[in-house]
Amino acid sequence: MIHLTSVTERETNGLSGLISHHYYLCGRDDEWTEYQMEISSDEYYELEGEEQVTVLCYPRTERILKFL
């Protein structure tokens, strides 16, 4: 479980193909480790304006299992 502060969301445009946009949740934990986790477009819009987020994720890949 990771508690992120200083949370921002970022959107990038792909070159072409089926998935043309990528969305990321960015932030720092309590030890100032920086994270950038890929999220869905729905999660991107749901998280807009959030300053802190707690996520349950795989430790090695940082893939989000769920938001707490």
C-alpha positions in Angstrom: 0.0 0.0 0.0 1.4 3.4 -1.0 0.1 6.8 0.2 0.9 9.4 -2.4 1.0 13.1 -1.7 1.6 16.0 -4.1 -0.5 14.1 -6.6 -0.8 15.1 -10.2 -2.3 13.5 -13.2 -0.7 13.5 -16.6 -2.0 12.7 -20.1 0.3 11.9 -23.0 -0.6 11.3 -26.7 0.6 8.2 -28.4 1.9 8.2 -32.0 -1.0 6.2 -33.5 -2.9 3.0 -33.1 -5.7 1.8 -30.9 -4.4 3.3 -27.7 -3.6 6.9 -28.5 -3.6 8.3 -25.0 -1.9 7.3 -21.9 -2.8 8.6 -18.4 -0.5 8.6 -15.4 -0.9 9.2 -11.6 2.2 10.9 -10.3 3.2 11.6 -6.7 5.5 11.0 -3.7 5.3 8.8 -0.7 6.2 9.6 2.9 9.9 8.9 2.1 9.8 11.2 -0.9 10.1 8.4 -3.4 8.6 9.5 -6.7 6.0 7.3 -8.5 4.4 7.4 -11.9 1.6 4.8 -12.3 -0.4 4.3 -15.4 -4.2 4.7 -14.9 -7.3 4.5 -17.1 -9.0 7.6 -18.6 -11.9 7.1 -16.2 -9.5 7.1 -13.2 -7.8 10.2 -14.6 -11.0 12.2 -14.6 -12.1 10.8 -11.2 -8.8 11.8 -9.6 -8.7 15.4 -10.9 -8.1 17.8 -8.1 -7.1 15.1 -5.5 -4.1 16.1 -3.5 -3.6 12.7 -1.7 -4.3 9.2 -2.9 -3.7 5.8 -1.3 -3.3 2.8 -3.7 -2.8 -0.9 -3.3 -0.3 -2.0 -6.0 2.2 -4.7 -7.0 5.5 -3.6 -5.4 7.8 -4.5 -8.4 5.6 -3.2 -11.3 3.7 -0.5 -9.4 0.6 -1.6 -11.2 -2.5 -0.4 -9.3 -4.8 -3.1 -7.9 -7.2 -0.6 -6.3 -7.6 2.8 -4.8 -8.2 2.9 -1.0 
